[in-house]
């Protein structure tokens, strides 16, 4: 799989792109329902962004049900309760461990004491588990991505106005090539950064491959100069074949 992050990346965009690629939505929904967490619903629909058709994956929260701030142990318990493969559980917990570590470093505390705020909300749990479930369904051996377009300007966080990328997001992006630009928005979210940092073995130009299918996951923004979508390309590597020919 190759993630084309020309318009950033978020958890819902990743799930949307993988659904658009062909993962069965009903299977994903059943897996998420097994988490035994209430107060939300999920949907997937086709939308058009700057002329590009994409799948928008949405987590709709019940406004009458307050979701608590959660610590890492609470998130781990939720994931462990799910009817998920061991691989999906382990990968999902690793994503949240990475997020907790970055939040702890920013706030000068320990991962056990971190309140997840935005990223601990049920929609982020759904996005993380959903992404790993979809990837497990696809079973691709290698994942790569472009450098990440993070956006520019400021973003409103639980602790106030922060620069883009927000401090925890910036920590998650350590060692990863990324760039800004003139788009005044947060294009890479903490969840998107954590997932791609964990999943991608490399960041750069598209590796040699024979394309088999493509998927587009829609973001929620309408940007002035580009489609707010994440593209994912699935294909068979031709690198070994080229070596054999040589």
Secondary structure, DSSP 8 states (H G I E B T S, - for coil): -EEE-TT-B-HHHHHHHHHHHT--HHHHHHHHHTT---SEEEEEEEEEETTEEEEEEEEEE-TTS------HHHHHHHHHHSS--HHHHHHHHHHHHHHHHHHHHHHTS-TTT---HHHHSHHHHHHHHHHHHHHHHHT-S--EE--EE-B-SEEEETTEEEESS-HHHHHHTTTS-EE--S--SB-B-HHHHHHHHHH-SEESS--SEEEEEEEEEE-S---SSS--EEEEEEEEE-HHHHHHH-
